[in-house]
Amino acid sequence: MPSQPPDRFIYSPAERKPAVLDVIRRAERRITLSLFRCNDVDVFAELAAAVSRGVSVDVLVTSHAKGGRHKLEKLWRRLEETGGPAVVASLNFTRKCFERTCDALVVTCDRRVAESLHWMMGADRDALPLQNDLCPRLIIGPEHARRRFTELIEAARSTICLIDAKLSDPDLVTLLNARESAGLLVERFTSKQVGGLKSHGKIMLIDNELAVVGSLALSALSLDFRREVAIVIDEPPAIADVKALVEAARTAFKSRSTVGPEPEVPE
C-alpha cells in the first residue's frame, strides 16, 4: 500500500495560488468548498474546468460579507457559472491574500481530514449540528475552538509562538500570560504587518514540534461565534517551514524595533 504524502505548509506568496489551483486541477470526483471571499479569475477558471470534466463542485458561501449583499450575489453568479487533497487555509481566495498578506495554507492527503471537512460543510449547508467524531486534527469553531486552544496552550512545555493580529480574547490572553510567568517563552507577533506583509493569517507554533494553521483567531468573536477552522500539523518537514516563517517574523520584528515602523502595506 503506497505511503501517504506528507503535509505541506505553504507560506510564500508566490506559491499560494499555484498550490490551490493544483489541488483543484487534480480533483477527479468531488470538490467541496467553504468560502468567505473569492474573486480570483484563475480559481473560477479551474473550478469551471473541473465541472467540465465531470467533477461535482459544492460550495458553501458565507451569508455575510463586507461590502453588502451585492458582493455575495456576484460571487454566487460566478460560482454558478463554473457550475484528493484537503486544503485548510488562513487566507481568502483573493489577489490580496494570494500576494500581499502574511498567510498560509496546509495541503494534506489525510483522508480523515478531507472526509471530516466534507461532512462539516454538508452539515452547515443543511443546518445540522456538528458531530463529535470528526478528525481530531481539525479545530472547529465555535463548537470546539476555545477548549482545544486552551488544551494546547496548557500542554506546551517550553515555547509558544503566535502570529495573530486579532489576539484579544481575555481568557486566552490571561492563560498565555500565566504560562509565560511559569517560565515558558511566549512570543506574540500581533502587529498589523509581518515582514512587509499585512498580517492576516493565524499561526501558532508550540514547542517547535506542533503547529496550528487556519482562520481561527484568538478573539472572542472568532472562537465563540463564527464557523472557523484550523488544522494541527506535526510532520517535521512542515514544522520546519513553520519555524522558518516564525524566524522571519522574529527577524522582521527586531529590524522594525531598530529602524522604526515599517510603512503600511496598501489595501
Beta strands, then each sheet from edge to edge (+ up, - down):
strand 1: 8-10
strand 2: 30-35
strand 3: 56-61
strand 4: 86-89
strand 5: 101-102
strand 6: 105-108
strand 7: 138-141
strand 8: 159-163
strand 9: 185-189
strand 10: 193-194
strand 11: 197-199
strand 12: 202-206
strand 13: 210-214
strand 14: 228-233
sheet 1: 1+ 6- 4+
sheet 2: 2+ 3+
sheet 3: 5+ 11+ 10-
sheet 4: 7+ 14- 13+ 12- 8+ 9+
end
